[in-house]
Amino acid sequence: MAESYAESEIEVKDEESSGCESPKLGRKAMDEISDQELTGVPLQSAWTFWLDKAVRGTSAAEYEATLKKIYTVNTVQGFWSVYNNIPDPCLLNARYSYHLMRDERRPVWEDEENSQGGNWRLKCNKADTSQVWKELLLAAIGEQLSDNMAKGDQVTGVSVCVRDRDDILQVWNDRADLEKGSTVLPKIQSLVPTVKFSAAFYKPFVMHDAFEGTKKKAGSRH
């Protein structure tokens, strides 16, 4: 899976002037994904892959300009087709992030669908990032965290944010006010028992200094 950019069916170009260009799945990959979506085993809900590049000091609007949709999958096989045709997180440059969000919601704190929620944030050694990311993806599409959520809450997305040192993994939820009724962190640890996280905590989106409110529909700053 640790393929180079040249071998991957996705193109990710890094330009300082524009953040990141839209990821472009090659024709072969698009045909493969489309075929799998037609005949694959349906997921309980659709999930959308996103890519962004966060740069310190940029405004929310500037961040949001870097947010690019990769593909929305509806089947198990469609998920694997996308996963196998995009570069592993270990091949991304620092400040890039992948997100897998429920349905077609964007990984944006202030959007109406997200503004009442927050996320669990885990810092992990780069050597463990790919493993943790894969397990979180599978937990999300397989609804493995459902029993660990408080009644009335749900997982709405997972993210991997590549940094210069430790990377950041995130699990998004709908309701920050229900966080204390969850057992998400112990569940994640059970999925990757050999991984040691240097930090693991929850933070509501409204508690971030950069949060700009639902009306502005601005982008998240990781």
C-alpha positions in Angstrom: 0.0 0.0 0.0 2.9 2.4 0.6 3.1 3.4 -3.1 4.9 6.4 -4.5 3.1 9.4 -6.0 4.2 8.2 -9.4 2.7 4.8 -8.9 -0.5 6.0 -7.3 -3.7 6.7 -9.4 -4.1 10.0 -7.6 -2.3 13.2 -8.4 -1.6 15.6 -5.5 0.4 18.7 -6.4 1.7 21.1 -3.8 1.8 24.7 -4.8 2.5 27.4 -2.2 0.3 29.9 -4.0 -2.8 27.8 -3.9 -2.5 25.3 -1.1 -3.2 22.0 -2.8 -4.7 21.3 -6.1 -7.8 19.1 -6.5 -6.8 15.4 -6.2 -7.4 13.7 -9.5 -8.1 10.0 -9.5 -6.9 8.6 -12.8 -9.3 7.2 -15.4 -8.4 3.6 -14.5 -9.1 4.2 -10.8 -12.4 6.0 -11.5 -13.6 3.2 -13.7 -12.7 0.6 -11.0 -14.4 2.6 -8.3 -17.5 3.1 -10.4 -17.7 -0.6 -11.1 -17.3 -1.5 -7.5 -20.0 1.0 -6.4 -22.5 -0.7 -8.7 -22.0 -4.2 -7.5 -20.5 -3.9 -4.0 -21.9 -4.5 -0.5 -23.7 -1.4 0.7 -22.5 0.5 3.7 -24.9 1.7 6.3 -24.3 5.2 5.1 -22.3 6.9 2.4 -18.8 8.2 3.3 -16.8 10.9 1.6 -13.0 11.2 1.3 -11.6 14.7 1.5 -8.1 16.2 1.3 -6.9 19.6 2.6 -3.7 21.5 3.4 -3.7 23.6 6.6 -1.2 26.4 6.8 -0.6 28.3 10.1 -1.7 31.9 10.1 -4.2 31.6 7.2 -7.8 32.7 7.5 -10.7 30.2 7.6 -11.6 31.2 4.1 -8.1 30.5 2.9 -8.2 27.1 4.6 -11.5 26.3 3.0 -10.1 27.1 -0.5 -7.7 24.1 0.0 -10.5 21.6 0.9 -10.9 19.1 -2.0 -13.4 16.3 -2.3 -11.9 13.0 -3.5 -14.8 10.6 -3.7 -18.1 9.6 -2.0 -18.4 5.8 -1.5 -21.5 3.8 -0.8 -20.1 0.3 -0.7 -17.4 -1.7 1.0 -15.7 -2.4 -2.3 -15.9 1.2 -3.4 -14.2 2.2 -0.1 -11.3 -0.2 -0.7 -11.0 1.0 -4.3 -10.5 4.6 -3.2 -8.3 3.6 -0.2 -6.0 1.6 -2.5 -5.7 4.4 -5.1 -4.6 7.3 -2.9 -1.2 7.8 -1.3 -0.7 6.4 2.2 -0.6 9.2 4.8 3.1 8.5 5.3 3.7 9.8 1.8 1.9 13.1 2.3 3.9 16.3 3.1 3.4 18.0 6.5 0.2 20.0 6.9 -1.9 17.8 4.6 -4.9 15.9 6.0 -7.2 13.2 4.8 -10.8 13.1 6.1 -13.5 10.5 5.8 -16.8 12.1 6.6 -20.3 10.6 6.9 -22.5 11.2 3.9 -21.1 14.3 2.1 -20.6 16.6 5.1 -17.5 18.6 4.9 -14.7 18.5 7.5 -15.5 22.0 8.6 -16.2 22.9 12.2 -18.6 25.7 11.6 -20.9 24.0 9.1 -24.4 23.5 10.5 -24.0 19.7 10.6 -20.8 19.9 12.7 -20.9 23.0 14.8 -22.5 21.4 17.9 -19.9 18.6 17.9 -16.2 18.2 18.5 -13.5 15.5 18.1 -11.3 13.2 20.0 -7.7 14.0 19.1 -4.8 11.5 19.4 -1.1 12.3 18.8 0.8 9.3 17.5 4.3 8.5 16.3 4.6 8.6 12.5 5.6 5.0 12.5 2.1 4.2 13.8 0.1 6.6 11.7 -0.8 4.4 8.8 -2.0 1.6 11.1 -4.1 3.8 13.3 -5.6 5.6 10.2 -6.6 2.3 8.6 -8.2 1.0 11.8 -10.2 4.2 12.3 -11.4 4.1 8.7 -12.6 0.5 9.2 -14.2 1.4 12.5 -16.1 4.3 10.9 -17.5 2.5 7.8 -18.2 -0.6 9.9 -20.0 1.4 12.6 -17.7 -0.3 15.2 -17.8 2.8 17.5 -21.6 2.9 17.7 -21.8 1.0 21.0 -19.2 3.4 22.4 -21.2 6.6 21.8 -23.8 8.1 24.1 -27.4 7.7 23.1 -28.3 10.4 20.6 -24.7 10.8 19.4 -22.8 9.4 16.4 -19.4 9.3 14.8 -19.4 11.7 11.9 -15.9 11.4 10.6 -12.3 10.5 11.1 -9.2 12.5 10.1 -5.4 12.1 9.8 -3.4 15.3 10.0 0.2 15.0 8.9 2.6 17.1 11.0 6.4 17.6 11.2 6.7 15.5 14.3 3.8 13.4 15.7 0.8 13.1 13.5 -2.8 13.8 14.7 -5.7 11.4 14.3 -9.2 12.6 15.0 -12.7 11.1 15.5 -15.5 13.6 15.0 -18.9 13.4 16.7 -22.3 15.2 16.5 -22.8 16.3 20.1 -20.1 17.7 22.2 -22.5 17.8 25.2 -22.8 14.0 25.1 -19.0 13.3 25.0 -18.8 12.3 28.6 -21.2 9.4 28.0 -18.9 7.8 25.5 -16.1 5.3 25.7 -14.4 6.0 22.4 -10.9 6.4 23.5 -10.7 3.0 25.3 -12.3 1.5 22.2 -9.7 3.0 19.9 -6.9 1.8 22.2 -8.3 -1.7 22.0 -8.2 -1.5 18.2 -4.4 -0.7 18.2 -3.2 -2.2 21.5 0.5 -1.9 20.7 0.3 1.9 19.9 1.2 4.4 22.5 -0.4 7.8 22.0 1.5 10.8 23.3 -1.7 12.6 23.9 -5.4 11.7 23.7 -8.3 14.2 24.6 -11.6 15.6 23.4 -12.3 19.2 22.4 -15.6 20.8 21.3 -15.3 22.8 18.1 -16.7 25.9 19.8 -13.8 25.9 22.3 -11.2 26.5 19.6 -9.9 30.0 19.3 -10.2 29.8 15.5 -13.9 28.8 15.6 -15.8 31.5 13.7 -19.5 30.5 14.2 -22.0 28.7 12.1 -23.1 31.7 9.9 -19.7 32.2 8.4 -19.4 28.6 7.3 -15.6 28.8 7.6 -13.0 26.0 7.4 -11.5 24.0 10.2 -8.0 24.6 11.4 -6.4 21.4 12.6 
